[in-house]
Every structure is written in C-alpha cells, then in structure tokens.
Amino acid sequence: MSKISQKVLIISAWLPGGGIEKVIQNLYLDDSPFEDLKVLSLSTKINYRWHEKFSEKVTFLDCFKEESNVLNTIFSFIKSIVAVFKYLKNESPSYILFSHSFLLPVFGILRPECKIFYWPQDSLTKSKSSLRYVLTRLNYLIFSKSIDGVLCVNETIEIESYYLGFKKVHLIYNPIGESAPNQFNFDPSCNKLVHIGFLDDRKNASFIIKAMAETYNHNLTLDIIGNGVLLNQLIKEAIELGVSHKVNFKGFVDLKNQVISCSALIMASKSEGFSMVISDASKCGLPIILPDNLDISRFVKSNSNLGSIFSLSDLSSLVEVLNHLNFSTINSKLISRIYINEYGNNAFRKRLFNALN
C-alpha cells in the first residue's frame, strides 16, 4: 500500500504520556504510512529513551509543567498557542494529529491551513469531577467544528465522539508494532500469569489478587509488574489473603530490552484505550485473560483461541477461568496470526488512509 506523501505532524502535550510514545514508536517501526512524519511534544519531561532512534523527528518544547494548578494551566495554554504558531510557520504540515483535548482551543484560535484530526488515546469523558466534566463538554461543544475529524482507537471512544457532537468520526485503532521485537515469550509450563500497569483504582489489580486467593488451581503464580499509589495496599492485601507466596510484586521493570516468559497476560482494568500491553501480548501469541467491559474483549469472545473473558461484577467468573486454565492446549502461533490479521500493519494503514482521505 502506498504512503501519504504530504507532511504529517503529531502533537502531544507530553511524551511519554498516555501511551502515545509507544504508539508513535510503532508508527516508525512498522514502516510509517507517512513519508514525512514529525512529532512535537509540548513538554520537556522525558522518562524514557524511546525517542533516541527517531531524535531528528521529535521536537520538545517547554510549555507544560508537571505541577497542575489553574495558574500553570493558563500559562501553559498561552505558551502552547505561541509555540505551535511558531512551529507551524516553519513546518507547514498537510495533516496535524493531536492527542489531548485541551489542545482543541489552540487550533480553534490558530485555524492553520491544513487538515486537523483529534487522536485521543483514552476515554473522552472519564473525569469524575462534575465541574471538570462540564468544562470538558463545553470545550468539545465550542471547538469540535474547528477540526476535520476524530481518529478513534477503540469503539468506546467512537461512541463518545458521536455523542459529544463530532461529525466525522473514524475507528482506526492504533499501530501495534508488528515488526517490533517480541516483548513476551509464551511458556505453557511455568503456569505464570503476568499483570502489567500502574497500580491504581482503574487497573483494579486487587480483583485479580482476590481471585488468586479463591482458585483451587494452586500451581498458578502471578507476577505484578509496575508501581503506583496502591502498591503497598495491594502487598498488604496479598499477605492478608494468604497468597503472598504466589503473588510476586516486581515493581517498575524497564520492558524495552526484556522478554517476559509467562503463560498468560491477565488484566482487570475498569477502562482502557487501546492497550499496548494487551496488544503486545496478543501479537506475540500470548493468551489474554480480560474483563468483558473492554472493547478488545468482544474480539476475544468471537475468537476464543485468543484467551478468556470474565465479569468484573462477579469475582467467581474469574475464579472459574483460573480453575480451568490449561496452557498445554494453547496455539500461540494461531493467536498471533489472528491478532495481526485484524490489527496489524496492513489493516491499520487501510483504516487510516480511509479516515484521512
């Protein structure tokens, strides 16, 4: 499939942030569908070295600070308008893809002479604060007409986009890094589940620990990779439930140069955008165990070879899945083939081209 020859600019409030850094990395590794792709980060906060391979393509500007308060937000917004205006004078892209909703007013004010697409990586209405929710809705209402469309990474965001008044909405998912090195190795003999992510209420790792305490599949172990605000609470819970010997907290692990050997990936998230961890696991042929509220779960349900589904409203449904796990019957190559056929490089390019044109 041919490439888009015009200049394309991706703008993010910060990188890394919201998984967007992995998405952009996958674009490059999968032979980008754009001949001329550049990235603009409106923050100098850098936690990883992912961008070094593409350093000539990425520009970092000091607009957004890590501290969040009203005054900083106002100053950051003004600095962003000025910074984007100066950048666009020199670059003149044909397409702009931006990943954060508070950049909507920037383009509403600047109105550059190019096609502009909102590319959110997470739910558009996830704020629990009533005031923030009202302000977010107002932002979408006022500025939704100043862009050319929304590129959605899952079905939930697609539905939200229509509900919030965006007229041109396109479901494209995300590049999965089909040509990137495998991050997981399927090992059916180790009987080890792995959970990866920031340990907060949304990731809901407590649900999995409770199920580990109730399953009679006593050979199962669970590695929890990641730090977060609930780490100490989860360690305490594992001890109180008597499963500290089979639930291992690994803390933060730099996964970029490691291959994780395990039998399955397990997640209990209350919400996800287009989870790159889940995507990496399926791409590598690893079975996945997921709650039924995630968009990817519908695909797993229709292709039972990919893994198992449970309900977050019923702990016994996960316990039942764990009780009957039999990794010796898993066809790892089939999992990889099915997933890449649906979400791989060719499928992503086709959806993206249709959306932009």
N, C-alpha and C positions, 0 to 999 in steps of 0.2 A: 504494500500500500504506500502511495506517495506521501510526502511530508508537506506540512504547511510552511510555505516559503517566507511568509511575512514575519516581521519581528514580533515576538511574544514576550511579555513581561509579567512575572508573577510577583505580587506584592503581599507581604505578610507583616503583621505588627511586630513579630519577633520570630527568630529562628534560633534554636529549636522552639517549637510551640505547637501544641495540639496535634502532634504527629505529622505536621506539614513538612518537616525536614526530611522524614523518611519518604514521603510522597514525592518530593522533588528529586531526591536521590534516585528513586525508582524510575522517574522520567528519564534521567540521564542514562542509567544502567540498561534500561530496556530500549536503547536507541531512540531517543526522544522523537516524538512525532513532529516536533518543531525544528526547523533548520537553524533558527536563530532565537535561542531561549536565554533570557536573563532573569535574575532574581534580585528583588530589592527587599531588604529587611529594615524595618523602621526601629530597630533596636540593636545595640552592640552587645547584648547579652548572648554569650556563646557558651554552652555547656559541653559540647562535643566537637569532634574534629571532622565530622562528616563532610564538611564543605571543602576541605583542602584539595580533593580531587577536582573540584569544579570552581576553585577560588577565583578564577578570572571571570566567572559568570555571576558571582554573588557580590552584592554591594551592601554593606552595613552602615546605617545612618543612626545617629544618636537622637532619636525622637522620644521613644517610650522608656520610662524607668520602671524598675521592678516594684517600687513602692506605689501603692494605689490609693490616691485620695483625690478629692474634687479639684484642687488646685493643680496637681500634677497632670490630671486628665485633660484639663483645659489647655495647659501649656503644651502638652504632648500633641493634642489635636491641632493647635495652631502651627507647631513646628512641622507636623506631618504635611499640612497643606503646602507650606513653603517648600519643604524638601521634595515632595512629589512634583510640584510645579517646576522646580529647577531641574529635576531629573528628566522629566518628560520633554523639556526644551531641547535636551541634548540627544535623547534616545528616539523619540517619536515612534513608539511601537504601533503595530496594527491591531494587536489584541492585548488587553490587560485582564489578568485573572487575579482577584484578591480574596483573601481567606478570612477576614474579620469584619464583622458587621459595622463596627464603628468607623470603618473607612468609607462606608456608603456616603456620608455627608461630604467627604473630601471630593469625591467625583461629582456629587451634586453641585458643589461650588465651582470646581475647576472645569468640568464638562470637556475633557480632552477629545480631540478629533480621532477617535478610534473606537473599536468595539470593546465594551467592558462587561465582564462576567463576574458575578459573585460566586465564590467557590468555597462554601463553608464546610468545615470538617467535622462539625458536631451539630447537635440539635439547635434550632433557631429560637426555641422558646424554653430553654432549660432553667432560666433564672427563677429562684424561689421567692425572691423579693418582689412584692406587689408593685412597688414604685419602679424598680428596675424593669420589670416586665412591661409596665405601661410605657416607659421611655423607649424600650426596645421596639414595641409595637408602633409607636409614633415614628421612630426612625425609619422603619420599613415602609410605613404608610406614605411618608413625605418623599423619600428618596428612591423607592423601588422603581419609579418610572425613569430614573436617570441612568439606568444600566440596561444592557441588552439581553440579560437573562441570568438564570441561576444554574450552575452545574452541581448536581446533587450526587453525593457519594453513597447514599442509601435511600430506601423507599420512604422512611420516616421523614427525612429532610425534604423529599419530593412533595409529600402530602402537606407538610408545614408551609412550604413555599407557596403552593396554590392558596392555602388558607390565609396567608398573610398578604395576598394581593399581587404577587409577582405573576406576570403574564406569560413569560417564556421560561419554562422550567424543563430541564433536561436531566435525565438519570444516566450518569456516565460511570459511576463507581470510581475507583482510583487505580493507578498503575500498581501492580503487585510485585514488581521486581522479579519478573520471570527469569531473567538472565543473571540475577544476583546469586552469590554463593548461598547454599542451603544453610539455614540457621538451626535446623532441627535434624536429628537422626532418629528414625523410628527403631526402637529396641523393644520387641514384644516380651522379652524375657525378664526385664527389670521390674515390671509391674509398678512403674513410677508415673504419677501424674504431675504435671507442672502447671502452676498458675503464675502469670507474669503481669505486673502492672503496679501503679501507685496504689498504696493501701489506704483507701478512703471508703466512705459510705457507698459511693457509686459502684466501685469494683466489687464490694459485697463478698469479700473472701471469707467472712465469718460463716456464711451459708455453707460453704464447702467444708470448713472445719467441723461444723455440726454433723454433716453427713458422714464424714470420715469417722466420727465417734460412734455412729449407729450402724455402719455397714458390717456385715459378717465376712466380707472379703478381706481377711486380716493380712493378706500378703501385700496389699496396696500401701504405697507410701506417697506422700505429697511434698513436693518442693515448692515453696512460695518465694518467688524472686521479685524483689522490689522493696522500697522503703515507703514511708507515708505516715500520716497523722495517727493511724490506728495500729501501727506496728506493735507497740507494747501491749495494747489491749488484746490484740489477736494472739500474741505469745501467751499471755495470761489465760486466755480462753482455752487454748490448746492444752495447757497444763491442767486446768480445772476439769476438762472433759476427758483427761487421761489419754490423750493422743500425741503428747509431745515427743514420744519416741518414733512416731511415724509421720509427723508433720514438721518439716525442716524449713526454717526461715533463713534464706540465703542473703537477705539484704540486697543492696544495689549490686548488680552484676553488669559490667560492660559487655553487651552481647555481640558487639560488632566483629570481634575476632574469635568468637567461640561458637562451637557447635554443641547444642544441648541434646544429649541422648535421653530419651524417655519413651513411654508407651502411649501417652496422650496428653493433649493440652486441655485443661479444664478452666472455664470461666463462669462467673455467676453475676456478671455486670447487670446493673439496672438499666443502663443505656450504653450504647457505643455508636461512634460514627461509622467509619469504615476501618475496623480494627486491623492494623498492620500485623499485630501479633497473631491473630486468628488467620489472617491471610497467609503469613509466612508459614505457619504450621501446615495449613492445607496444601499450599504449594509444594511443601517438602514431603507430602504423603503421610502426615501425622493425623490420626483420628482426633476429632474435637468433640468435647462434651460441653454443651451450651444451654442456657435457658431459652425458653420459647419466645421471649419478648424481643430478641434481637432480629434484625432483618435477615441476616445470613442464616438464621435458624430455619427459615422457610425453605431455603435451598437445601439445607441438610436434611430436613424432613422428606423432601422429594427425592433425595439421593442418600438413602440410609447407609450406603457404604462409607460416607464421609464421617459419620460419628453418631452421637446420641443426643437427644433433647430431653430436658426436664422442665418443670414448672417452679418458678420462684415462690409461688403461693402454696407449695406443697413439698416440704422437705423430704417426705417419703418417696417422692418421684425421683429425686436424685439418689437417695439411698438404694432404690431399686435398680437404677442404672449401674451404680458401683457394684452391687451384689452380683450382677450378671456379666460383668466385663470379661471378655475372653479375647485377648490380644493376638492369640495364635491364628485367629480366623481373619485378621485384618489384611487387606490387599493394599499395601502402601502405594504401589505404582498406579493402581486404579484411582485412588484418592487424588493423587497429583494430577493425573490425566483429566479427570472430570473437572477439577477446580480450574486448571489452566485453560481448558476449553471454554469455560463460561466467563472467566475474569482475566485471562491472560492478555498478552500484548496485542494480539490481533483484534480481540473483542473490544478492548479498551479504545484502541485507535478508531475503530469503526464508530463507536458511540460518541467519541469526542469530535470527530470530523463532522458527524451529522449535527451535533449541537452548535458548533462554531459557524457552520455554514447554513 
